[in-house]
Amino acid sequence: MRAHYDGSAPLTQSNRCPLSPMPRIVPAWCRAVSLPVALAVAYLAGYVVLRATRTERWERDGRLYVLYPAGARPLYYLFRPIAYADQALTGTGAHIGPHRPAAGEEAR
């Protein structure tokens, strides 16, 4: 069981946080940083999986788009901030549901 670090004992090589093999005391700052880092890694991994499995090139403009599932608007808004960065870096757009053919075009 890991004890809470209250700041009374000096941190040494044997009881500091940065993933030593057997930390005796986990400082509060380490626990405070670990959760946001884990959430950020899970967020990035979720977007990478979505992008890897749901990317399609649209024939009309030749661009890549990440196609969010139809009816999954919350998922779209969850990943929208990282999709903006993805679009700025790679030019990949985002779209909810499949692309529809324009008027006069036949669906394939």
N, C-alpha and C positions, 0 to 999 in steps of 0.2 A: 504494500500500500504506500502510495506516495504522499508525503506530508506537504502541507501548504507552506510556502516560504513567506515569512512575515517580515523579512528584512533585518532581523536581529543577528543572524549569523552571516559572516562574510561568504560570498560565493567563492568557491575554490574549484580547482579542476575536477574534483570528484563529485561536486553537487551542483554543477551548473547545468543549464538546460540543453544547449545545442546538441541534442541527440547522442549524448555519451552513452556507452553500452549499458550502464546501469546507473542512471541518475538517482541519487538518494533523495533529493529535494527538487521539486519542479517549481521554479519561481513563478510568481503571479504574472509577470510580464510575458513569460514563455507561454503560459496557458492562454493569455489574452491575445497573443499573436497567432497561436496555432489554429484556433477556430476560423478566423478570417482567411488565413492562408489555405486551409482545407476547403472552405467554401469557394474561394477563388479558383482553386485547382478543379473542383467538381464542376463549376460553371464553365470553365474553359474546356474541360473534357466533354461536357455535354454538347457544347457548340461544335467541337471538332467532330464528334460522332454524327451529329445532325448534318453538318456540312459534307462529311464524307459519304453519307448514305443517301442524301437527298439533293444532290447538285445535278443540274441539267443545263445543257446548252440549248438556248432558244434559237431556232433556225432563222427567225425573222431578223434578229439583230446580231446573231452570232455570239452573244454574251453568255457567260455562265450565271445561273441563278440558283440560290438555295431555295427550294420549294418547301415551304412549311405546309403541314397537312391542312386540308380544307377544314374549317371549323375549329382550328387550334389557335385562335387569336391570342389567348394568354401566353402560349409558347412563343409566338411571334414577338409580343411585347417584352417577354422575359429576355430574349436573345437580341433584341433590337440594338442595344448599345454596342455590343460586340460586332453586330452585323454592319454598323456604320464604320467601325474601324476596319473590318474585313473589306468593305467596299472601297474605302480610301486606299488601302494597301494593295489590293489585288484586282479591283474592278468588278468583283462578283456582286451581283444584285440580290435582292430578296423578293419573294413573291409568296402570297398565301394561296394555296391550291394550284392546280395545273394551269398553264397558260391556255387561253381560249383562242381559237382561230379568229382572225379579223373577219368582218363582214365581207362576204364574197369568196373567202377561202374555204376549202373543204377540210374537214377534220380527217386526220390520218388514223 
